[in-house]
Amino acid sequence: MSVIGWRQWAVDAHGQLRPAWTPWSPFPPELLLWRPDGLTQALCLLAQRDNLSTRRFRIPVAPHPRVPSETCSCGLYAWLSPRELADAAAPTWTSRPIVVGAARLGGRLVVTERGYRAQLGYPAAVFDPDGVVSPAYAVARYLNWEALVAEWQSAG
């Protein structure tokens, strides 16, 4: 089973989609990439961060076996509705362009009052009026937010 979630992405210098709410440093560049060639798989960033600490400070950390976990904040995030997304603040940690749109989410899902955390996902449609998203992404591209919502809101 899969669902449609609504989210923001930051667009890097190569037009690739990255999390809009997770600062990319200190993680390796490929770790936080929404893949243009297939499914993105969520990782526990807490475990990844602790793994970086382990390499630096030799402190062993055991990651949890299920991502997302109900007891952690890991997963690919998305809001339940375009209204939730439209009401969300824009991220302030980056000066990179931000695009919004619909993501197809699946695998293990944690459903909350306002959104989803998913194990797997891929961008399905983006509102990209400035054409900043790489053509490598096989996504529906919209110049009008209302048109994107009209077509994708009932697709979930």
N, C-alpha and C positions, 0 to 999 in steps of 0.2 A: 504494500500500500504506500502511496505517496500523497503529499499534500502540497499546496502552494503556500509559501510564506512570503512576506514582504520585507525587503531590507535595503540597507544602504551599503554601497561599496566605495572604497577609495580607489582611484585609478592611478597606478604607478606610471613612471616615465615611459614604459613600453606599452601602455594601454591595457595592462593586465589588472584584473579585479582582485582587490585585497580587502580584508576586513576594515570597515570604517571606524570601528570602536576599539580595536586592539592595536596599540602601538607596535610596529613591526620589529623594533629593536628590543631585546637582544637576540631574537630568533633568526635562524638561517632563512634567507630570502624565499626558498621554495616551501617552507613550512606553512606560511600563511597565504598561499596563493589559491584562489578559486580557479581550478584548472580549466583552460580553454578546450582541452581535448577529451573531456570525460568527467566522471564523477569526482567530486572533492570529498575526501574522507576526513572527518573531524578527528583531531587529536586532543588529548588533554594538555592544555598549555601549562597548567600547574606542574604536571609531570615533566613536560619538556623544559620548563624553567628550572625545575629541581634537577633535571638531568644535566643542564648546563652548570648548575651549582655543584653537582656531584663531581663533574670533571675538574672544576676549579678547586673545590675544597675537599674532595674525596668523601662526601657524605652520601651514603647509599639511600636511594628513594625507591619505593615500590609503587609503580603506577597502578591505578585500578583497572580491572579487566574490561569494563563496559563503558563505552563512550557513546552518548553522554550518560553520565551517572546522576542519579537523583541527589546524591550527596556532594556533588561537585558543580562547578559552574561551566564545565566544558560542553562543547558541541558547536554546531553551526547554528547561529541565532537568526531568527526571523520573527516579525510580528504576524499576528493572526490576520490582520486586515490592512488594506491600504490606508484607512483612516488612522489606525495606530501609527503607521509609518509617517503619514503626513503630519501628525501631531508631534513626532519625535524631534528633539533638538538635533542640529547638525553637529558632527564631531568637531572639536576645536583643537585637537592635538596635531592635525596635519594641514598643510596648505595645498595638498594634492586635490585635484577635482573629485567631487563626490557625485556618483550616479545612484539612482534608486530603481527598484524594479521588483520583479517576481522571481522567486527561486523555487525549483522543484526539490522537495525534501523527502527523504525516505530512510530506510533502515530503522534503527532504533530511534524513537521519538519520545521526547519529554514534552508534554503539553502543559503550559502554564496559563494563568489568567489572561495574559496579554500576548503570548507568543509561543514559539517552538524552540527547542534545541534538538538538533538532528545529528545523526551519525553520517549521513550522506547527503549531498546536494549538488545542484548545478544551476547556474543562472539560466532562466528561461526567457526573460524579457527585461529590457532596460529602457528607462527614459534617458536618452542620450542626445539632447538637442545640439551639443557642441561636437559630436562625433569623436569623443576621446577614447572610447572602448575599442580595443584591438579588433580587426576583422577576423582574427583567429577564433573568436568566440562565435559559435553558431547560435546566436540568440535573436529573438525578435527585437527590433530596435524601433523606438517610438520618438517622435519629435513632440508629442502631445501627451501629457500625463493622463488626462481624462480618457483618451483612446486606449492607453495601456490598461487602465483600471477596468474600463468597459469590457475589454476582451478577456482579461485574465482573472477578474474577481470571482467568476463562477467556475473557473477551470479546475479549482482544487478538488 
